């Protein structure tokens, strides 16, 4: 009786092969699905999310225009750069009196309606963009400034340290400023 019950429970060879084939196909499609999810994740994380410019009537931007008049502002983005809970402002601008040179400053929010303005540093000539991120996941926010000049692309990563705008590192920024 044991042999008969085993014979009734066993699957024919073709059924076992069909089951193995179905498992292999399922694993293949599962693998393809997982790879596509990973690729989508990598593509979406590698796409830079650039900061939007603040409106022209932004409090810090108006402060900058009052303190440093006559500048043509082409990009101004806000973020808490100093980890004090207050929004600061990064401003990229042009001084018409200086020819083809662009500058960048950060306005550090004092919390009383006034701002400390960092010393200016050179900024890209064309296609400027700012992306804020916390590179080391600690305290102060870093930001990358990208841009071009005559087709040459460059970037630099900055952080505010002791009230100064510090260039941590970059590549080819001298070619686009």
C-alpha positions as CSV (number, residue, x, y, z in Angstrom):
1,X,0.0,0.0,0.0
2,X,2.9,2.3,0.6
3,X,4.2,2.0,-3.0
4,X,0.7,2.7,-4.4
5,X,0.2,5.8,-2.2
6,X,3.6,7.1,-3.3
7,X,2.8,6.4,-6.9
8,X,-0.4,8.3,-6.7
9,X,1.3,11.3,-5.0
10,X,4.2,11.6,-7.5
11,X,3.9,13.8,-10.5
12,X,4.6,12.6,-13.9
13,X,7.9,13.7,-15.4
14,X,6.3,16.2,-17.8
15,X,4.5,17.9,-14.9
16,X,7.7,18.2,-12.9
17,X,9.5,19.7,-16.0
18,X,6.6,22.1,-16.5
19,X,6.8,23.2,-12.9
20,X,10.5,23.7,-13.1
21,X,10.1,25.7,-16.3
22,X,7.4,27.9,-14.7
23,X,9.7,28.5,-11.7
24,X,12.6,29.5,-14.0
25,X,10.4,31.9,-16.0
26,X,9.0,33.4,-12.8
27,X,12.5,34.0,-11.4
28,X,13.6,35.5,-14.7
29,X,10.7,38.0,-14.7
30,X,11.1,38.8,-11.0
31,X,14.8,39.5,-11.7
32,X,14.0,41.8,-14.6
33,X,11.4,43.6,-12.4
34,X,13.9,44.1,-9.6
35,X,16.6,45.4,-12.0
36,X,14.1,47.9,-13.5
37,X,13.2,49.1,-10.0
38,X,16.9,49.5,-9.2
39,X,17.6,51.3,-12.4
40,X,14.7,53.7,-11.9
41,X,15.9,54.3,-8.3
42,X,19.4,55.2,-9.6
43,X,18.1,57.4,-12.3
44,X,15.8,59.3,-10.1
45,X,18.4,59.8,-7.4
46,X,21.0,60.9,-9.9
47,X,18.7,63.5,-11.4
48,X,19.6,66.8,-9.6
49,X,16.7,68.6,-8.0
50,X,17.7,72.2,-8.4
51,X,16.4,74.9,-6.0
52,X,13.8,77.3,-7.2
53,X,14.5,81.0,-7.2
54,X,12.7,83.1,-4.5
55,X,10.2,85.7,-5.7
56,X,11.4,89.3,-6.3
57,X,9.7,90.6,-3.1
58,X,11.5,88.1,-0.8
59,X,12.6,89.7,2.4
60,X,16.2,88.7,2.2
61,X,16.5,89.5,-1.5
62,X,15.1,93.0,-0.8
63,X,17.6,93.3,2.0
64,X,20.5,92.4,-0.4
65,X,19.2,95.0,-3.0
66,X,19.2,97.7,-0.3
67,X,22.6,96.8,1.1
68,X,24.3,96.2,-2.3
69,X,22.4,98.3,-4.9
70,X,22.8,98.3,-8.6
71,X,23.3,94.5,-9.0
72,X,21.5,92.4,-11.6
73,X,20.3,89.4,-9.7
74,X,19.7,86.3,-11.8
75,X,19.4,83.6,-9.2
76,X,18.5,83.6,-5.5
77,X,17.6,80.4,-3.6
78,X,16.8,79.9,0.1
79,X,17.7,77.2,2.5
80,X,18.8,76.9,6.2
81,X,22.5,76.8,5.5
82,X,23.7,77.2,9.1
83,X,21.3,74.7,10.9
84,X,19.8,77.3,13.1
85,X,16.2,76.9,11.9
86,X,16.3,80.1,9.9
87,X,16.2,80.4,6.1
88,X,19.3,81.9,4.6
89,X,19.7,83.0,1.0
90,X,22.3,82.3,-1.8
91,X,22.4,85.1,-4.4
92,X,24.1,84.9,-7.8
93,X,24.4,88.4,-9.4
94,X,26.2,90.5,-11.9
95,X,27.7,94.0,-11.3
96,X,27.3,95.8,-14.7
97,X,30.3,98.0,-13.8
98,X,32.7,95.0,-13.8
99,X,32.1,93.6,-17.3
100,X,31.5,89.9,-17.7
101,X,32.0,88.7,-14.2
102,X,29.3,87.1,-12.0
103,X,29.4,86.9,-8.2
104,X,27.8,84.8,-5.5
105,X,27.1,85.6,-1.8
106,X,25.2,84.1,1.0
107,X,22.9,86.1,3.3
108,X,23.0,84.5,6.7
109,X,19.7,85.2,8.6
110,X,20.3,86.8,12.0
111,X,16.7,86.2,13.0
112,X,15.9,89.9,13.5
113,X,15.2,90.9,9.9
114,X,18.9,91.5,9.1
115,X,21.4,89.4,7.4
116,X,25.2,88.9,7.4
117,X,26.4,89.0,3.8
118,X,29.4,86.8,3.0
119,X,32.4,88.0,0.9
120,X,31.6,87.6,-2.8
121,X,33.0,84.7,-4.7
122,X,33.0,84.1,-8.5
123,X,29.9,82.5,-10.0
124,X,29.3,80.8,-13.4
125,X,28.5,83.0,-16.4
126,X,25.7,80.9,-18.0
127,X,23.0,78.3,-17.0
128,X,23.5,78.7,-13.3
129,X,21.8,76.3,-10.9
130,X,21.9,75.6,-7.2
131,X,21.2,72.4,-5.4
132,X,21.1,72.1,-1.6
133,X,22.0,68.9,0.1
134,X,23.5,67.7,3.4
135,X,26.6,65.8,2.2
136,X,27.7,64.6,5.6
137,X,24.3,64.4,7.3
138,X,25.5,66.7,10.0
139,X,24.6,70.3,10.9
140,X,25.3,72.8,8.1
141,X,23.8,72.4,4.7
142,X,26.1,72.1,1.7
143,X,25.1,73.3,-1.8
144,X,26.4,72.8,-5.3
145,X,26.6,75.6,-7.8
146,X,26.8,74.6,-11.4
147,X,27.1,76.6,-14.6
148,X,28.8,77.1,-17.9
149,X,30.8,79.6,-19.9
150,X,31.2,79.1,-23.7
151,X,30.2,75.5,-23.4
152,X,32.6,74.7,-20.5
153,X,30.7,73.2,-17.6
154,X,31.8,73.4,-14.0
155,X,30.6,73.0,-10.4
156,X,31.7,73.7,-6.9
157,X,30.4,72.6,-3.5
158,X,30.1,75.2,-0.8
159,X,29.3,75.4,2.9
160,X,29.1,78.2,5.4
161,X,31.8,77.9,8.0
162,X,32.1,80.6,10.7
163,X,30.1,83.0,8.6
164,X,32.2,82.5,5.5
165,X,31.3,81.0,2.2
166,X,33.8,78.1,1.8
167,X,34.5,76.3,-1.4
168,X,34.9,72.6,-0.3
169,X,35.7,71.3,-3.7
170,X,34.7,71.5,-7.3
171,X,35.7,70.8,-10.9
172,X,36.3,73.1,-13.8
173,X,34.6,76.0,-12.0
174,X,37.5,78.4,-13.2
175,X,36.4,77.6,-16.7
176,X,32.9,78.7,-16.3
177,X,33.3,81.8,-14.1
